[in-house]
Amino acid sequence: PQPFERRGRTYAFADYISKKYNVPVKFKPLANGQKFDYLSQMEFINLWKDCLFHFNLDPFYEQPGNQGTQVAAAGCLNLGGHNDSHFILFPETATNNEEILEEKFSNYLTNMNKVYEDLSYAWEKLNEHYGLPVVEKQLQKLIEKYK
């Protein structure tokens, strides 16, 4: 996440998983320990779009969570976080309990059927909750309301 306080233990946990399971990890670059290093949305998504897993242990509830929708659209699995989109798109990994997340990650590494199942679920829910027809209906309702 962009704001420092919303990163939680994302970096530490991703680093731990990378070392324990010998998988490469990409981090959003932080220059000189700054809290708000700027990346455009395109640069940010390009950083992880070719990855299968995306860690986001955002501890904040009651946030829509646009990263969750971007992750699902890019065909990645999100691990962690308490945003609304995490619960809708990735319900089994919408937690910051690191033991649960590590268990899920380990299961994904050994069970490609589960990977495909959860990617398919996220894609289906992405379109069901955030797709263009849904947005169009919401806009039409607003237009009718304020005519």
Secondary structure as a PSIPRED ss2 file (coil, helix, strand):
# PSIPRED VFORMAT (PSIPRED V4.0)

   1 P C   1.000  0.000  0.000
   2 Q C   1.000  0.000  0.000
   3 P C   1.000  0.000  0.000
   4 F H   0.000  1.000  0.000
   5 E H   0.000  1.000  0.000
   6 R H   0.000  1.000  0.000
   7 R C   1.000  0.000  0.000
   8 G C   1.000  0.000  0.000
   9 R C   1.000  0.000  0.000
  10 T H   0.000  1.000  0.000
  11 Y H   0.000  1.000  0.000
  12 A H   0.000  1.000  0.000
  13 F H   0.000  1.000  0.000
  14 A H   0.000  1.000  0.000
  15 D H   0.000  1.000  0.000
  16 Y H   0.000  1.000  0.000
  17 I H   0.000  1.000  0.000
  18 S H   0.000  1.000  0.000
  19 K H   0.000  1.000  0.000
  20 K H   0.000  1.000  0.000
  21 Y H   0.000  1.000  0.000
  22 N C   1.000  0.000  0.000
  23 V C   1.000  0.000  0.000
  24 P C   1.000  0.000  0.000
  25 V C   1.000  0.000  0.000
  26 K C   1.000  0.000  0.000
  27 F C   1.000  0.000  0.000
  28 K C   1.000  0.000  0.000
  29 P C   1.000  0.000  0.000
  30 L C   1.000  0.000  0.000
  31 A H   0.000  1.000  0.000
  32 N H   0.000  1.000  0.000
  33 G H   0.000  1.000  0.000
  34 Q C   1.000  0.000  0.000
  35 K C   1.000  0.000  0.000
  36 F C   1.000  0.000  0.000
  37 D C   1.000  0.000  0.000
  38 Y C   1.000  0.000  0.000
  39 L C   1.000  0.000  0.000
  40 S C   1.000  0.000  0.000
  41 Q H   0.000  1.000  0.000
  42 M H   0.000  1.000  0.000
  43 E H   0.000  1.000  0.000
  44 F H   0.000  1.000  0.000
  45 I H   0.000  1.000  0.000
  46 N H   0.000  1.000  0.000
  47 L H   0.000  1.000  0.000
  48 W H   0.000  1.000  0.000
  49 K C   1.000  0.000  0.000
  50 D C   1.000  0.000  0.000
  51 C C   1.000  0.000  0.000
  52 L C   1.000  0.000  0.000
  53 F E   0.000  0.000  1.000
  54 H E   0.000  0.000  1.000
  55 F E   0.000  0.000  1.000
  56 N C   1.000  0.000  0.000
  57 L C   1.000  0.000  0.000
  58 D C   1.000  0.000  0.000
  59 P C   1.000  0.000  0.000
  60 F C   1.000  0.000  0.000
  61 Y C   1.000  0.000  0.000
  62 E C   1.000  0.000  0.000
  63 Q C   1.000  0.000  0.000
  64 P C   1.000  0.000  0.000
  65 G C   1.000  0.000  0.000
  66 N H   0.000  1.000  0.000
  67 Q H   0.000  1.000  0.000
  68 G H   0.000  1.000  0.000
  69 T H   0.000  1.000  0.000
  70 Q H   0.000  1.000  0.000
  71 V H   0.000  1.000  0.000
  72 A H   0.000  1.000  0.000
  73 A H   0.000  1.000  0.000
  74 A H   0.000  1.000  0.000
  75 G C   1.000  0.000  0.000
  76 C C   1.000  0.000  0.000
  77 L E   0.000  0.000  1.000
  78 N E   0.000  0.000  1.000
  79 L E   0.000  0.000  1.000
  80 G C   1.000  0.000  0.000
  81 G C   1.000  0.000  0.000
  82 H C   1.000  0.000  0.000
  83 N C   1.000  0.000  0.000
  84 D H   0.000  1.000  0.000
  85 S H   0.000  1.000  0.000
  86 H H   0.000  1.000  0.000
  87 F H   0.000  1.000  0.000
  88 I H   0.000  1.000  0.000
  89 L H   0.000  1.000  0.000
  90 F C   1.000  0.000  0.000
  91 P H   0.000  1.000  0.000
  92 E H   0.000  1.000  0.000
  93 T H   0.000  1.000  0.000
  94 A C   1.000  0.000  0.000
  95 T C   1.000  0.000  0.000
  96 N C   1.000  0.000  0.000
  97 N C   1.000  0.000  0.000
  98 E H   0.000  1.000  0.000
  99 E H   0.000  1.000  0.000
 100 I H   0.000  1.000  0.000
 101 L H   0.000  1.000  0.000
 102 E H   0.000  1.000  0.000
 103 E H   0.000  1.000  0.000
 104 K H   0.000  1.000  0.000
 105 F H   0.000  1.000  0.000
 106 S H   0.000  1.000  0.000
 107 N H   0.000  1.000  0.000
 108 Y H   0.000  1.000  0.000
 109 L H   0.000  1.000  0.000
 110 T H   0.000  1.000  0.000
 111 N C   1.000  0.000  0.000
 112 M H   0.000  1.000  0.000
 113 N H   0.000  1.000  0.000
 114 K H   0.000  1.000  0.000
 115 V H   0.000  1.000  0.000
 116 Y H   0.000  1.000  0.000
 117 E H   0.000  1.000  0.000
 118 D H   0.000  1.000  0.000
 119 L H   0.000  1.000  0.000
 120 S H   0.000  1.000  0.000
 121 Y H   0.000  1.000  0.000
 122 A H   0.000  1.000  0.000
 123 W H   0.000  1.000  0.000
 124 E H   0.000  1.000  0.000
 125 K H   0.000  1.000  0.000
 126 L H   0.000  1.000  0.000
 127 N H   0.000  1.000  0.000
 128 E H   0.000  1.000  0.000
 129 H H   0.000  1.000  0.000
 130 Y H   0.000  1.000  0.000
 131 G C   1.000  0.000  0.000
 132 L H   0.000  1.000  0.000
 133 P H   0.000  1.000  0.000
 134 V H   0.000  1.000  0.000
 135 V H   0.000  1.000  0.000
 136 E H   0.000  1.000  0.000
 137 K H   0.000  1.000  0.000
 138 Q H   0.000  1.000  0.000
 139 L H   0.000  1.000  0.000
 140 Q H   0.000  1.000  0.000
 141 K H   0.000  1.000  0.000
 142 L H   0.000  1.000  0.000
 143 I H   0.000  1.000  0.000
 144 E H   0.000  1.000  0.000
 145 K H   0.000  1.000  0.000
 146 Y C   1.000  0.000  0.000
 147 K C   1.000  0.000  0.000
